[in-house]
Amino acid sequence: EERLENVDRREVYLPRIATSVLQAVSDSVPTVITVEDAKAAPALTTQQREALTLTINPGSAIGEDGKPVTNARIGIATVPPELVRDMLPPGVLQHTFDITIQAPGVATFAEPVQITFPNVFNAAPGTKLNILSFVHTTGRLEINGTGTVSADGLTVVSDLNSGVKAPGWHGVTPPGTVLNQNSEEPAPCEPLVAAGPKKKF
């Protein structure tokens, strides 16, 4: 009965993010945001946390008023994958981890911000992977660019003009992900474990 009562509810349970993840962004030189606290990404190894970075150019953090945000603070933390299973685009049914980019007062970036993910899929060097970003107007994670596996195979670096366009939730798809562009039905892929029932408040 409880599950039936909540079948149409679309709430998202947001994880708590410590303010300690926020790092100062320079107004004069590029700033590389890293994951300094292991608690912000508990499911990643030390090497994987070191590979997770965001490069912010001066003046690229834009506020709701359309003006650059001075003294911006930005941080990265991981998001449990079970929170986004129902938000994945058609054809993306395999998943590992997502991140949240927290940036108080920042609405968007003036240019796609370069992001580097750890290569958790062990994809071969040179492999192209899709980058996912949460879109607030649709309530789903959507593919908005691509990244390329580095020569040493350790990271996935966003391609030119394919980085992060706004704070929020982001991730990468596994190698070989093919979206069925002509149908709303997912392309063949391994099924996910069903998510648990939604809870009433």
Stockholm file with secondary structure:
# STOCKHOLM 1.0

chainA/1-201         EERLENVDRREVYLPRIATSVLQAVSDSVPTVITVEDAKAAPALTTQQREALTLTINPGSAIGEDGKPVTNARIGIATVPPELVRDMLPPGVLQHTFDITIQAPGVATFAEPVQITFPNVFNAAPGTKLNILSFVHTTGRLEINGTGTVSADGLTVVSDLNSGVKAPGWHGVTPPGTVLNQNSEEPAPCEPLVAAGPKKKF
#=GR chainA/1-201 SS CHHHHTTTCCCCCCCCCCGGGCEECCSSSCEEECCCCGGGSTTSCHHHHHHCEEEECTTCEECTTSSBCTTCEEEEEEECGGGTGGGSCTTCCCCCCEEEEECTTCCEESSCBEEEEECTTCCCTTCEEEEEEEETTTTEEEEEEEEEECTTSSEEEECTTCSBCSSEEEEECCTTCCCCTTCSSCCSCCCCCCCCCCCCC
#=GC SS_cons         CHHHHTTTCCCCCCCCCCGGGCEECCSSSCEEECCCCGGGSTTSCHHHHHHCEEEECTTCEECTTSSBCTTCEEEEEEECGGGTGGGSCTTCCCCCCEEEEECTTCCEESSCBEEEEECTTCCCTTCEEEEEEEETTTTEEEEEEEEEECTTSSEEEECTTCSBCSSEEEEECCTTCCCCTTCSSCCSCCCCCCCCCCCCC
//
